[in-house]
Amino acid sequence: MPAMTFAELVEMYASYRRACGMKERPMQDIRYFFNACVRMPGGSPYLTQEMIDWWWEKRRSEIAVTHRARLNKVRPFLEYIIVRMGYAHLTIPKMPPYVESNSIPHYFTQLELRNLFMACDEISHCRTLEQKLRKMEVPVIFRLLYSSGIRCVEARLLDRSDIALKTGVVKITKTKGYRERIIVLHDTMREILVMYDSAMDSLMPGRQVFFPDIRGGYRKDKWLEAQFRECWYKYNTETAYPRELRHQYAIENINSWPNRGYETNEQLVSLKNSMGHSKTSRTLSYYALVPQYGSIIESKCGDTLEEVIPLMP
């Protein structure tokens, strides 16, 4: 039997995942791996060890965390073809050591938040479809990130069918780790989405994506980053990123819990589930950043603070 081409291996793996009822989203990363490898200098239509070794190299633009994340996305595919397809001549290189992310997210002041949303609302009306979409989408998507605590990728990949505008119930189906969950929006955010959806329906009737680009597809991460930078630095000077709106959501929630006794445990579990954390320790790590608790915990724990409160995930 002749060896299968790289493209055939990818499709074989995709068929296997579909047969097992697995999600399609990870295949985007596998196909990105495939496209990058076949276009590398000396690329081949067949998967080679050289391609795998090249992919395992750390890029200049990568930090340790993103390097490991990129490799982890293709490991299941390589394990499948080596173990199940009998490609024993290929090996998976050793993973780089795990490095904990110690970066502390920016804590937004109320003035900074007002400045951000004011800049979003000041985006002027323009003529092209892209400019009109930007005018409508930017003020809403950043308010959604701040008020719900969902991840940037989860907001970008929302479909209209994921949101029940009458109740404010949102199904998060395209997410980190592929752990689906349901959240409920505050009424003020739900009302904003109702007005936004109605206005968007007149601009792009029949759309399926909640925050579409001009082709009706999902917005890219680079687009979201660019919109945030333009609006943020219009009136603010401190460095911040859109993903930190999610951290702000957690911090403000925890800061509202003092003196509630055992109810705090229930609130913590609820926050963990709402944010889609796989472990409670990830939610607990926010305690060190909460003004209400951070200094108190540190004064009691001293050098053992990190043994009590985990580092930021």
C-alpha positions as CSV (number, residue, x, y, z in Angstrom):
1,M,0.0,0.0,0.0
2,P,1.6,3.3,-1.0
3,A,2.2,5.9,1.7
4,M,-0.6,8.4,2.2
5,T,0.1,12.0,1.5
6,F,0.1,14.6,4.2
7,A,-3.2,16.0,2.9
8,E,-4.7,12.5,3.0
9,L,-3.5,12.0,6.6
10,V,-5.2,15.2,7.6
11,E,-8.5,14.2,6.1
12,M,-8.2,10.7,7.6
13,Y,-7.8,12.3,11.0
14,A,-10.8,14.7,10.3
15,S,-13.0,11.7,9.4
16,Y,-11.9,9.9,12.6
17,R,-12.8,12.9,14.8
18,R,-16.2,13.2,13.1
19,A,-16.9,9.5,13.6
20,C,-16.0,10.0,17.3
21,G,-18.3,13.0,17.6
22,M,-15.5,15.4,18.3
23,K,-15.6,19.1,17.5
24,E,-14.4,20.4,14.2
25,R,-12.7,23.5,15.6
26,P,-9.3,21.8,16.3
27,M,-9.0,20.8,12.7
28,Q,-8.4,24.5,11.8
29,D,-5.1,24.3,13.8
30,I,-4.2,21.0,12.1
31,R,-4.8,22.5,8.7
32,Y,-2.7,25.5,9.6
33,F,0.1,23.1,10.6
34,F,-0.3,21.3,7.2
35,N,-0.3,24.5,5.2
36,A,2.8,25.9,6.9
37,C,4.7,22.7,6.6
38,V,4.1,22.1,2.9
39,R,5.1,25.6,2.1
40,M,8.3,25.5,4.0
41,P,11.6,25.4,2.0
42,G,12.0,21.9,0.7
43,G,8.4,21.1,1.6
44,S,7.0,17.7,0.5
45,P,3.5,16.4,-0.1
46,Y,4.3,13.7,2.5
47,L,4.7,14.4,6.2
48,T,8.4,14.1,7.2
49,Q,10.3,14.2,10.4
50,E,12.0,17.4,9.1
51,M,8.6,19.1,9.0
52,I,7.7,18.0,12.5
53,D,11.1,19.2,13.8
54,W,10.8,22.5,12.0
55,W,7.3,23.0,13.6
56,W,8.7,22.3,17.0
57,E,11.2,25.1,16.8
58,K,10.4,28.2,18.9
59,R,9.7,31.3,16.8
60,R,11.3,34.6,17.6
61,S,7.9,36.2,18.1
62,E,6.7,33.5,20.6
63,I,6.8,33.4,24.3
64,A,7.1,30.1,26.1
65,V,3.4,29.8,26.8
66,T,2.3,30.4,23.2
67,H,5.0,28.1,21.9
68,R,3.7,25.2,24.1
69,A,0.2,26.0,23.1
70,R,1.0,25.8,19.4
71,L,2.7,22.4,19.8
72,N,-0.1,21.0,21.9
73,K,-2.6,21.7,19.2
74,V,-0.9,19.2,16.8
75,R,0.2,16.5,19.3
76,P,-3.1,14.6,19.1
77,F,-2.9,14.5,15.3
78,L,0.7,13.2,15.4
79,E,-0.1,10.6,18.1
80,Y,-3.0,9.4,15.9
81,I,-0.9,8.8,12.8
82,I,2.0,7.3,14.6
83,V,0.0,4.9,16.8
84,R,-3.1,4.2,14.8
85,M,-1.8,4.6,11.3
86,G,1.5,2.8,11.9
87,Y,3.8,5.7,11.0
88,A,6.4,4.4,13.5
89,H,9.3,6.1,11.6
90,L,8.0,9.5,12.8
91,T,8.6,10.7,16.4
92,I,7.1,13.5,18.4
93,P,9.9,15.7,19.8
94,K,10.1,16.5,23.5
95,M,7.8,19.2,24.6
96,P,9.5,22.4,26.0
97,P,9.2,22.8,29.8
98,Y,6.1,24.2,31.2
99,V,6.5,27.9,32.1
100,E,3.9,29.5,34.4
101,S,2.6,32.9,33.2
102,N,3.4,35.4,35.9
103,S,2.1,38.5,34.2
104,I,-0.3,40.6,36.3
105,P,-3.3,41.9,34.3
106,H,-4.0,45.6,34.2
107,Y,-6.6,46.7,36.7
108,F,-8.9,49.2,35.0
109,T,-9.9,52.3,36.9
110,Q,-13.4,53.6,36.4
111,L,-12.0,56.6,34.6
112,E,-10.1,54.4,32.2
113,L,-13.2,52.3,31.5
114,R,-15.3,55.5,30.8
115,N,-12.6,56.7,28.5
116,L,-12.5,53.4,26.6
117,F,-16.3,53.2,26.0
118,M,-16.4,56.9,25.2
119,A,-13.8,56.4,22.5
120,C,-15.8,53.4,21.2
121,D,-19.0,55.5,21.0
122,E,-17.1,58.3,19.2
123,I,-16.3,56.2,16.2
124,S,-17.7,58.2,13.3
125,H,-20.2,57.1,10.7
126,C,-18.6,56.3,7.4
127,R,-19.6,55.2,4.0
128,T,-18.1,51.7,3.4
129,L,-19.7,48.6,4.8
130,E,-16.6,47.8,6.9
131,Q,-16.6,51.2,8.4
132,K,-20.3,50.9,9.2
133,L,-19.8,47.5,10.8
134,R,-16.9,48.8,12.9
135,K,-19.1,51.7,14.1
136,M,-21.8,49.2,15.3
137,E,-19.7,46.3,16.5
138,V,-16.8,47.9,18.5
139,P,-18.9,49.6,21.2
140,V,-20.9,46.4,21.8
141,I,-18.2,43.7,21.7
142,F,-16.0,45.5,24.3
143,R,-19.0,46.1,26.6
144,L,-19.9,42.4,26.3
145,L,-16.4,41.4,27.2
146,Y,-16.4,43.6,30.3
147,S,-19.9,42.7,31.5
148,S,-19.8,39.0,30.9
149,G,-16.2,37.8,31.5
150,I,-16.2,35.7,28.3
151,R,-12.9,35.3,26.4
152,C,-12.1,37.4,23.3
153,V,-12.3,34.3,21.1
154,E,-15.6,33.3,22.5
155,A,-17.1,36.8,21.7
156,R,-15.6,36.8,18.2
157,L,-17.0,33.3,17.4
158,L,-20.6,33.9,18.6
159,D,-23.4,33.0,16.2
160,R,-26.8,34.7,16.4
161,S,-28.2,31.3,17.3
162,D,-26.0,31.2,20.4
163,I,-27.8,34.2,22.0
164,A,-31.4,34.2,23.2
165,L,-32.1,37.9,23.2
166,K,-35.4,37.6,25.0
167,T,-33.8,35.9,28.1
168,G,-30.2,36.9,27.8
169,V,-29.0,33.3,27.9
170,V,-25.8,32.8,25.8
171,K,-24.4,29.4,24.8
172,I,-20.6,29.5,24.6
173,T,-19.8,26.6,22.2
174,K,-16.5,27.7,20.6
175,T,-14.2,28.1,23.5
176,K,-10.8,27.3,25.0
177,G,-10.5,23.7,25.9
178,Y,-13.8,23.1,24.1
179,R,-15.8,23.1,27.3
180,E,-19.2,24.4,26.4
181,R,-21.2,26.4,29.0
182,I,-24.1,28.8,29.4
183,I,-24.0,32.3,30.8
184,V,-26.8,34.8,31.5
185,L,-26.3,38.4,30.6
186,H,-27.3,41.4,32.8
187,D,-30.5,43.0,31.6
188,T,-28.6,46.2,30.6
189,M,-26.3,44.2,28.3
190,R,-29.1,42.2,26.9
191,E,-30.9,45.4,26.0
192,I,-27.8,46.6,24.2
193,L,-27.6,43.4,22.2
194,V,-31.2,43.6,21.3
195,M,-30.7,47.1,19.8
196,Y,-27.5,46.1,18.1
197,D,-29.0,42.9,16.6
198,S,-31.9,44.9,15.2
199,A,-29.7,47.5,13.6
200,M,-27.3,44.9,12.2
201,D,-30.2,43.0,10.7
202,S,-31.1,46.0,8.6
203,L,-27.4,46.3,7.5
204,M,-26.7,42.6,6.9
205,P,-30.0,40.7,6.7
206,G,-29.9,37.0,7.2
207,R,-26.4,37.0,8.8
208,Q,-25.4,34.0,11.0
209,V,-22.4,35.5,12.8
210,F,-23.2,37.9,15.6
211,F,-20.1,40.1,15.0
212,P,-19.5,39.6,11.3
213,D,-16.9,40.9,8.9
214,I,-17.9,42.2,5.5
215,R,-18.1,38.6,4.1
216,G,-20.3,37.5,7.0
217,G,-17.5,35.5,8.6
218,Y,-16.0,35.7,12.1
219,R,-13.8,38.6,13.1
220,K,-10.1,37.8,13.5
221,D,-8.1,38.2,16.7
222,K,-5.9,40.9,15.1
223,W,-9.0,42.9,14.2
224,L,-10.1,42.9,17.8
225,E,-6.7,43.8,19.1
226,A,-6.4,46.7,16.6
227,Q,-9.8,48.1,17.5
228,F,-9.0,48.0,21.2
229,R,-5.6,49.8,20.7
230,E,-7.2,52.6,18.7
231,C,-10.0,53.2,21.2
232,W,-7.9,52.6,24.4
233,Y,-5.0,54.9,23.6
234,K,-7.3,57.7,22.4
235,Y,-7.7,58.9,26.1
236,N,-5.6,56.4,28.2
237,T,-1.9,56.0,28.5
238,E,-1.3,52.8,30.6
239,T,-0.7,49.5,28.7
240,A,-3.7,47.3,28.5
241,Y,-5.2,44.5,26.4
242,P,-8.7,43.5,25.5
243,R,-8.4,40.1,27.2
244,E,-7.9,42.0,30.5
245,L,-11.5,43.0,30.5
246,R,-12.3,39.4,31.4
247,H,-9.9,39.7,34.4
248,Q,-11.7,42.9,35.4
249,Y,-15.0,41.1,35.4
250,A,-13.6,38.5,37.8
251,I,-12.0,41.1,40.1
252,E,-15.1,43.2,40.4
253,N,-17.2,40.2,41.1
254,I,-15.0,39.0,43.9
255,N,-14.7,42.5,45.3
256,S,-18.5,42.5,45.9
257,W,-18.5,39.4,48.0
258,P,-17.1,40.4,51.5
259,N,-18.9,39.4,54.7
260,R,-21.2,36.8,53.1
261,G,-19.9,33.8,55.0
262,Y,-20.3,30.4,53.3
263,E,-22.2,32.0,50.4
264,T,-18.8,33.0,49.1
265,N,-18.0,29.4,48.3
266,E,-21.2,29.2,46.2
267,Q,-20.3,32.5,44.5
268,L,-16.8,31.2,43.7
269,V,-18.1,28.0,42.1
270,S,-20.6,30.1,40.1
271,L,-17.9,32.5,38.9
272,K,-15.7,29.5,37.9
273,N,-18.4,28.0,35.8
274,S,-19.4,31.3,34.3
275,M,-15.8,32.0,33.2
276,G,-15.2,28.5,31.9
277,H,-12.3,27.7,34.2
278,S,-11.3,24.1,34.3
279,K,-10.1,24.3,37.9
280,T,-11.2,26.3,40.9
281,S,-7.5,27.3,41.5
282,R,-7.7,29.4,38.3
283,T,-10.5,31.4,39.8
284,L,-8.9,31.6,43.2
285,S,-5.9,33.2,41.7
286,Y,-7.9,36.4,41.2
287,Y,-8.1,36.9,45.0
288,A,-4.5,38.2,45.0
289,L,-5.6,41.0,42.6
290,V,-8.8,42.1,44.4
291,P,-8.3,45.3,46.3
292,Q,-10.7,44.1,49.0
293,Y,-8.6,41.0,49.7
294,G,-5.1,41.3,48.2
295,S,-3.4,43.4,50.8
296,I,-5.1,41.5,53.7
297,I,-4.0,38.1,52.4
298,E,-0.5,39.2,51.7
299,S,-0.1,40.7,55.2
300,K,-1.2,37.4,56.8
301,C,0.8,35.1,54.5
302,G,4.0,37.0,53.8
303,D,6.4,35.0,51.7
304,T,4.0,32.0,51.6
305,L,1.4,34.0,49.7
306,E,1.8,31.9,46.5
307,E,1.2,28.7,48.6
308,V,-2.3,30.0,49.5
309,I,-3.3,31.9,46.4
310,P,-2.1,30.4,43.1
311,L,-0.3,32.5,40.5
312,M,-2.4,34.0,37.7
313,P,-3.2,31.4,35.0
